[in-house]
Amino acid sequence: MVDPHGFAERIVEIPVDNSALWNALSLVAPILADADPSLLRRLLDPETYRRRVDADRDVPPETFQERQRILGKWFGHVLNNALLHAVAGLANNHFGEIAGLLGHPNVQGRYTDLMLHYTFAILFEKVRILHGLARGGFQS
């Protein structure tokens, strides 16, 4: 089993101007949400990435400026997308933790409307399965 804390740390180390980070955040957010919801706070914190960019002064000035521009211009969209997937991950086994993400600075964005649909779909399927089990067996 992979150490979720070490795994999250490796994700955070990917530079903000690398599309691997943008995709990884949405891919791993639900997995980490299920493994350890406390990891989401740092993984989805915009200041985590701002501090990383500010601390990495070994890059050329153009790269630094581009990373600052990405943080200021559209990285919030990346985090909003990751939040969508994190909420879905929490809805699976840690529903009570969703409230902790609702105050996130990037909770409003392009993907916000989908959060309700994702959460409903997961909960509906859980209820359907439980209903089937209560009736004597599950049939897909």
Salt bridges, closest charged atoms under 4 A:
GLU9 OE1 - ARG42 NH1 2.89
ASP17 OD1 - ARG67 NE 3.00
ASP34 OD1 - HIS94 NE2 3.89
ASP36 OD2 - HIS5 NE2 3.01
GLU47 OE2 - ARG50 NE 3.72
ASP56 OD2 - ARG67 NH1 3.05
GLU66 OE2 - ARG69 NH2 2.70
GLU125 OE2 - ARG128 NH2 2.72
